[in-house]
Amino acid sequence: MPAPSYPIDKEPCIPVLFLDGRHQYLGLRELLLHAHDIEDLALPLPPAASGLLRVLTAIVARITELDDPEMSAGAWAACRRALLEQPHGFDADAIHAYFDRYTWDLFDPVRPFLQDPRLRTQCTARAGVNKLVFGRPEGNNLAWLSPHTDTSPHPVPTEQALWHLLIHHYYGGAGTCSVRTVAGRSLSKAKSGPLRSSVSFHPLGRTLYETLLAHLPKPADHWPEAADRCPWEEPELPDPLAPPSPVTWPGQLLTGRSNHALLLIPSADGRQVTDAYVTTARDTKLPALDPYLIHEATARGTGERIPREADADKALWRDLDALCLAGDEDAAVQRPDAFTTLNDLPAGLRAQLRVRVHGFDQEGWTRNRTWYTALTPPIWPWTQEHDPGMAERIAECRTAAEAVGALLEEVSKDAWRTITTPSGGSRPARAPKRLPLWTKHTSTSYWPRAERVFWHLLDHPEPDARTAFATEAVAVLREVTRPVVARHFPAARAVAQAVSTLLGAPRPRRRSAR
């Protein structure tokens, strides 16, 4: 029986949505050949889609030769604009030549795609297929809502194993992992993935062809002159003990910063993955600013910037101003670097450019909360480059909503504390068990209503933003507290004081106890 094989450039492993509404699975080669006929990727796992977009963008940079570090910024933008005007997509000969040059087989014995075959001998134990698949309980974790256990692991289809392989490389956890012995040294601690706990913002064109060209990160003088290679382009497997080298553009930036090493164990026919090795790839991280993340200055004032964290409870409109404002090097918040060249795109594409959001709400080490995806309307006409007034209005409204939301949380806690604290005391006699619920109810009710106010304010620039959000917060507070106010007179006074604070009136002085 032949050895198992699964070349992802040919095997139908990526679901896509065509412009005519068809859903189909394609290999990477066919996917790029038909990118101009495809509307979007249709991967059901947002973090896998986020990782795949980076892989595809790196490949597109190669086949279009837009990875030339000697090309000036003007020539680079003109070349990309010329490609976007081609109706027939990417050059087929360039696509075939590139894929023919490298190994894309997930189960190749020498260079399996994005894997390390040395783990068979360097690791003392396999991690198990449940460790590979995000969402499955593994090890000693309880299987509350899942039929999967390590005592009876279920194989995963190979195309899905590829998706989870990508998630590990970009969003993998930190901490203890399978022991890997390299040159007599045991490695058992993994660093978190380069995108862990982050939310990515991807320019979305009318076709996948436009999307991938809009995705290309710009060339810059600060990138090192060393040869740039994606992991599958490297002539040798990486040395886990080697000191980190500066990150190069664009291949390593987009695909070569993983901190995890994996090896998939296939079934006899290669249609399923039955087990896996999951361990550390290196001792130290490779720092770089990912071009699809919003970065914020740290509170320490050192000039360091960190990615904005994913938050599944946070609606997309609350990040909109960070995408629309151009900012500068000293701004506290900087929009994704890939957005800085979108003004060079053809006008027709700019007018319809949307943003696809992929977030993975995770704890920094190992816990995964949930992933999510969202889609903006066409926002480029609102950006600072095209409509400074609208961009500033978006920032004003978002800032007002956040300020009122934080104040609502504060005054709701204060009001509850007032009615549960014995007279003359500073602390409640018993821990107020309802406090989290009351505050949570006001916050849960406020943000969906604040979103409606936000979009209304963008269409009607006359109302004061702070007043509009405060009015909505007052309505929420009164609704949540109405049952308590009806039964307890002191609650009415506390809520009235909270309302006064929200509307901006001074708080009444408390009468001294006699």
C-alpha positions in Angstrom: 0.0 0.0 0.0 1.4 3.4 -0.9 2.5 5.8 1.9 -0.2 8.3 2.9 -0.1 11.5 1.0 -2.1 14.8 1.1 -0.7 17.6 -1.1 -2.7 20.6 -0.1 -1.9 22.4 -3.3 -4.0 19.8 -5.1 -6.3 18.2 -2.5 -9.7 20.0 -2.1 -9.0 21.2 1.5 -10.2 24.9 1.5 -13.9 25.8 1.3 -14.6 28.9 -0.8 -17.6 30.9 -2.0 -17.8 31.6 -5.7 -19.3 34.8 -7.1 -22.2 32.8 -8.5 -23.1 31.5 -5.0 -21.5 28.0 -5.3 -19.7 26.5 -2.4 -16.7 24.3 -3.2 -13.5 22.9 -1.7 -10.3 23.7 -3.6 -6.6 23.0 -3.2 -4.3 26.1 -2.8 -3.3 25.9 -6.5 -6.8 26.0 -7.9 -7.8 28.5 -5.3 -5.3 31.0 -6.6 -6.0 30.1 -10.2 -9.7 31.0 -9.7 -9.2 33.8 -7.1 -10.9 36.3 -9.5 -14.0 34.2 -9.6 -14.1 33.6 -5.8 -15.9 36.0 -3.5 -14.4 34.9 -0.3 -12.9 32.1 1.8 -15.6 30.0 3.6 -13.6 28.4 6.4 -15.8 27.8 9.4 -13.0 28.5 11.9 -12.1 32.3 12.0 -8.6 31.8 13.4 -7.8 29.3 10.6 -9.1 31.8 8.1 -6.9 34.5 9.6 -3.8 32.3 9.4 -4.6 31.1 5.8 -5.0 34.7 4.6 -1.5 35.4 5.8 -0.1 32.3 4.0 -1.9 33.1 0.8 -0.8 36.7 0.9 2.8 35.6 1.3 2.4 33.3 -1.8 0.8 36.1 -3.8 3.7 38.4 -2.9 6.0 35.7 -4.5 4.0 35.0 -7.7 3.4 38.8 -8.4 7.0 39.7 -7.5 5.7 42.4 -5.2 8.2 41.1 -2.6 11.1 42.9 -4.3 12.8 44.9 -1.5 14.5 47.1 -4.1 11.2 48.4 -5.5 10.3 51.9 -4.5 7.1 52.6 -2.7 5.7 54.4 -5.8 6.6 51.6 -8.2 5.2 49.0 -5.8 1.9 50.8 -5.6 1.7 51.2 -9.3 2.5 47.6 -9.9 -0.2 46.5 -7.5 -2.7 48.9 -9.1 -1.9 47.5 -12.6 -2.5 43.9 -11.3 -5.9 45.0 -9.9 -6.9 46.1 -13.3 -6.4 42.7 -14.8 -9.7 40.9 -15.2 -8.3 37.4 -15.5 -6.6 37.1 -12.1 -3.1 35.9 -11.3 -0.7 34.6 -13.9 -1.3 30.8 -14.2 2.3 30.0 -15.2 3.7 31.9 -12.2 1.3 30.0 -9.9 2.3 26.6 -11.3 6.0 27.4 -11.2 5.8 28.4 -7.6 3.8 25.4 -6.3 6.0 23.0 -8.4 9.1 24.4 -6.6 8.2 23.4 -3.0 6.7 20.5 -1.0 3.0 20.9 0.0 2.3 17.4 1.2 1.1 17.2 4.8 2.6 13.7 5.2 5.8 14.1 3.2 8.4 12.0 5.2 11.2 14.7 4.7 9.4 18.1 4.7 5.8 17.8 5.7 4.1 21.2 5.2 4.5 23.5 8.2 5.6 20.5 10.3 8.8 19.0 11.7 9.5 15.3 11.0 12.2 15.3 13.6 9.6 15.2 16.4 9.2 11.4 15.9 12.6 10.9 17.5 12.9 14.2 19.6 9.7 13.8 21.5 9.1 11.0 24.0 5.3 11.1 23.7 2.6 12.2 21.3 0.2 14.9 22.3 -2.9 13.2 20.9 -5.4 14.3 18.3 -7.6 16.0 20.9 -4.6 18.3 21.6 -4.5 19.2 18.0 -8.2 20.0 17.6 -9.2 23.2 19.2 -12.5 22.9 21.1 -11.9 19.3 22.2 -11.1 18.5 25.8 -7.7 16.9 26.2 -5.6 15.4 29.0 -7.3 15.7 32.4 -9.8 18.3 31.3 -13.4 17.3 31.8 -15.6 16.7 28.7 -18.7 18.7 29.8 -20.2 19.3 26.3 -18.0 17.1 24.1 -18.0 13.4 23.3 -14.2 13.4 22.8 -11.9 11.8 25.4 -8.3 10.8 25.3 -9.2 7.2 26.2 -11.2 7.0 22.9 -9.9 9.7 20.5 -11.8 10.3 17.2 -9.7 10.9 14.1 -10.2 14.2 12.4 -10.5 14.6 8.6 -7.2 15.7 7.1 -8.5 19.0 5.7 -9.8 20.0 9.1 -6.4 18.9 10.6 -4.8 21.4 8.3 -7.1 24.2 9.6 -6.1 23.3 13.2 -2.5 23.1 12.3 -2.7 26.8 11.1 -4.4 27.8 14.4 -1.7 26.2 16.5 1.0 28.1 14.5 -0.7 31.5 14.9 -2.8 31.2 18.1 -1.1 28.3 20.1 -0.9 28.5 23.8 2.0 28.9 26.2 3.3 26.7 29.0 4.2 23.1 29.5 4.2 21.0 26.4 5.6 17.6 25.2 9.2 17.3 26.1 11.5 17.7 23.0 15.2 16.8 23.3 17.5 18.7 21.0 21.3 18.2 21.2 21.0 16.8 24.7 18.8 19.6 25.9 15.2 19.0 27.0 12.7 21.7 25.9 9.3 21.6 27.6 8.0 25.2 27.6 6.3 26.7 24.7 5.8 30.4 24.0 2.4 31.7 22.9 1.6 32.1 19.2 2.2 35.4 17.5 -1.5 36.2 17.2 -2.7 34.7 20.5 -5.6 36.7 22.1 -5.7 39.1 19.2 -8.2 40.4 16.7 -7.2 40.7 13.0 -8.6 43.2 10.5 -8.5 42.1 6.9 -9.3 44.3 3.9 -12.0 42.6 1.9 -12.4 43.3 -1.8 -15.1 42.2 -4.2 -13.2 39.0 -5.1 -10.5 37.0 -3.4 -8.1 38.3 -6.0 -8.7 41.8 -4.9 -8.6 40.8 -1.2 -5.2 39.2 -1.5 -3.7 42.1 -3.4 -5.1 44.6 -0.9 -3.6 42.5 1.8 0.0 42.9 0.7 2.0 44.7 3.4 4.0 47.6 2.1 7.8 47.5 1.6 9.8 49.7 4.0 13.4 50.6 4.6 13.5 49.3 8.1 13.3 45.6 7.1 16.6 43.8 7.3 18.4 42.9 4.0 18.7 39.2 4.9 17.1 36.7 2.5 13.3 36.4 3.2 11.8 32.9 3.3 8.6 31.3 4.3 9.0 28.1 6.4 8.3 25.8 3.3 10.9 27.7 1.4 13.8 27.2 3.8 16.5 24.8 2.6 16.9 23.3 6.0 14.6 22.7 9.0 15.0 25.3 11.7 17.3 24.9 14.7 15.2 25.2 17.9 18.3 26.4 19.8 19.5 29.0 17.4 19.3 32.7 18.5 16.5 34.7 16.9 17.3 36.6 13.8 15.5 39.9 12.7 12.2 39.3 11.1 12.2 39.8 7.3 9.5 41.1 4.9 7.1 39.8 3.8 7.3 36.0 4.0 8.7 35.5 7.5 6.6 38.4 8.8 3.4 36.7 7.6 4.2 33.0 8.0 7.5 32.4 9.9 7.0 33.5 13.5 5.3 30.4 14.9 6.5 29.2 18.3 5.1 25.7 18.0 6.3 22.6 16.2 3.8 20.0 15.1 3.7 16.7 13.3 0.5 15.0 12.1 0.1 11.3 12.2 -2.1 10.1 9.4 -4.4 7.1 8.9 -3.2 4.5 6.4 -5.0 6.2 3.5 -4.1 9.8 4.5 -7.8 10.8 4.7 -7.7 11.3 8.4 -5.3 12.4 11.2 -5.2 10.0 14.1 -2.6 11.5 16.4 -0.1 14.4 16.6 3.0 15.8 18.2 2.6 19.3 19.6 5.6 21.0 21.2 7.8 24.0 21.2 9.6 25.3 18.1 12.0 27.8 19.7 13.2 29.3 23.0 12.4 32.9 22.2 9.8 34.8 20.3 10.3 36.7 17.0 8.9 40.2 17.7 7.3 42.2 14.9 4.2 44.3 14.3 1.7 42.2 12.4 0.2 44.3 9.6 -3.4 43.3 10.3 -3.6 44.1 14.0 -4.4 47.4 15.8 -1.5 48.3 18.0 -1.7 50.4 21.2 1.0 52.1 23.2 1.7 50.6 26.5 1.0 52.5 29.7 4.7 52.4 30.6 5.5 55.1 28.0 8.5 53.1 26.6 7.4 53.4 23.0 6.5 49.7 22.9 3.3 48.8 21.2 1.1 45.8 21.8 -1.8 44.3 19.8 -5.4 45.1 20.8 -6.8 42.0 22.4 -9.8 40.1 21.1 -13.0 40.5 23.1 -16.0 38.5 22.1 -18.3 40.8 24.2 -17.1 43.9 22.3 -19.0 44.9 19.2 -17.1 45.7 16.0 -18.1 49.4 15.9 -16.1 50.1 19.0 -12.9 49.5 16.9 -14.1 51.6 13.9 -12.3 54.8 14.8 -9.0 53.0 15.0 -9.5 51.8 11.4 -10.6 55.2 10.1 -8.1 57.5 11.7 -4.7 57.7 10.0 -2.8 58.6 13.2 0.9 59.1 13.2 4.0 57.5 14.8 3.2 59.1 18.2 -0.5 58.3 18.3 -1.6 56.1 21.2 -3.5 53.8 18.8 -2.3 52.9 15.3 -4.4 51.2 12.7 -3.2 48.0 11.0 -0.1 48.7 8.8 -1.7 47.1 5.8 -4.3 49.9 5.8 -1.7 52.6 5.2 -1.5 51.7 1.5 -5.2 51.3 0.7 -5.5 54.8 -0.5 -3.4 53.7 -3.5 -6.0 51.2 -4.7 -8.2 52.0 -7.7 -11.1 54.3 -6.7 -13.8 51.7 -7.6 -12.3 49.1 -5.2 -11.7 51.7 -2.4 -15.4 52.7 -2.5 -16.5 49.1 -1.9 -13.7 47.9 0.4 -15.0 46.3 3.6 -13.1 44.8 6.5 -13.3 41.2 7.6 -12.6 40.8 11.3 -11.3 37.5 12.8 -10.9 37.4 16.6 -9.9 34.7 19.0 -10.8 35.6 22.6 -8.2 33.7 24.6 -6.5 33.8 28.0 -2.8 34.5 27.5 -1.6 31.0 28.4 -3.8 28.1 27.6 -7.5 28.8 28.0 -9.6 29.5 24.9 -12.9 31.3 25.3 -14.4 31.6 21.8 -13.6 32.8 18.3 -15.7 35.2 16.3 -15.9 36.9 12.9 -17.6 40.1 11.7 -17.9 42.2 8.6 -18.0 46.0 8.3 -19.8 48.0 5.7 -17.6 49.8 3.1 -15.7 52.1 5.5 -13.0 53.7 3.2 -15.1 56.7 2.3 -15.2 57.5 6.1 -11.5 57.4 6.6 -9.5 60.5 7.5 -7.9 60.5 4.1 -11.3 61.0 2.4 -13.6 62.5 5.0 -11.8 63.9 8.0 -15.0 65.2 9.5 -16.6 61.8 9.4 -13.5 60.1 10.8 -13.4 62.6 13.7 -17.2 62.2 14.3 -16.7 58.4 14.5 -13.9 58.9 17.1 -16.0 61.4 19.0 -19.0 59.1 19.2 -17.0 56.0 20.1 -15.1 57.9 22.8 -18.3 59.3 24.3 -19.9 55.8 24.3 -17.0 54.3 26.1 -16.9 57.1 28.7 -20.6 56.8 29.4 -20.4 53.0 29.5 -17.6 53.1 32.1 -19.5 55.8 34.1 -22.7 53.7 34.0 -20.8 50.7 35.5 -19.3 52.9 38.2 -22.6 54.6 39.3 -24.5 51.3 39.2 -22.0 49.9 41.6 -22.1 53.0 43.8 -25.9 52.9 43.9 -26.0 49.3 44.9 -23.3 49.9 47.5 -25.3 52.8 48.9 -28.5 50.8 49.5 -26.7 47.7 50.9 -24.3 49.5 53.3 -25.6 50.0 56.9 -26.2 53.6 57.9 -22.9 55.3 58.8 -20.8 52.3 57.6 -18.3 52.2 54.9 -18.8 48.5 53.9 -21.9 46.3 53.6 -22.6 44.0 56.4 -22.6 41.1 54.0 -21.0 40.8 50.6 -23.6 42.1 48.0 -24.2 39.1 46.0 -26.4 41.0 43.6 -23.8 43.6 42.8 -22.2 41.7 39.8 -25.7 40.9 38.4 -27.0 44.4 38.6 -23.9 45.9 37.1 -23.7 43.2 34.4 -27.4 43.8 33.5 -26.8 47.5 33.0 -23.8 46.8 30.8 -25.4 44.1 28.8 -28.4 46.3 28.1 -26.4 49.4 27.4 -24.0 48.3 24.6 -26.6 47.1 22.1 -28.6 50.3 22.6 -25.4 52.4 22.4 -24.7 50.8 19.0 -28.0 52.0 17.7 -27.3 55.5 19.0 -23.8 55.4 17.4 -25.1 54.7 13.9 -27.9 57.3 14.4 -25.3 59.9 15.4 -23.3 59.3 12.2 -26.3 60.1 10.1 -27.4 63.0 12.2 -24.4 65.1 13.2 -26.3 67.7 15.2 -26.9 65.9 18.6 -24.2 66.1 21.2 -22.7 62.6 21.4 -22.2 62.5 25.2 -25.7 63.6 25.9 -27.2 61.0 23.5 -25.3 58.1 25.1 -26.0 59.4 28.6 -29.7 59.6 27.9 -29.6 55.9 26.8 -27.6 54.9 29.9 -30.2 56.6 32.1 -33.0 54.7 30.4 -31.1 51.4 30.9 -30.3 52.2 34.6 -34.0 52.9 35.3 -35.2 49.8 33.6 -32.7 47.5 35.5 -33.4 49.1 38.9 -37.2 49.6 38.6 -38.1 46.4 40.6 -35.8 47.5 43.5 -36.9 51.1 43.5 -40.5 50.0 43.7 -39.8 48.1 46.9 -37.1 50.2 48.7 -37.3 54.0 49.1 -33.5 54.4 49.7 -33.0 52.8 46.3 -34.9 55.5 44.6 -32.6 58.1 46.2 -29.5 56.2 45.1 -30.7 55.7 41.6 -31.6 59.4 41.3 -28.1 60.3 42.4 -26.7 57.9 39.8 -28.9 59.4 37.1 -27.7 62.9 38.1 -24.1 61.8 37.7 -24.8 60.3 34.3 -26.5 63.4 33.0 -23.6 65.5 34.2 -25.2 67.3 37.1 -23.2 67.6 40.3 -23.8 65.0 42.9 -25.8 66.2 46.0 -23.8 66.4 49.1 -24.4 63.7 51.7 -25.8 65.0 55.0 -23.5 64.4 57.9 -24.8 61.8 60.4 -25.9 63.3 63.7 
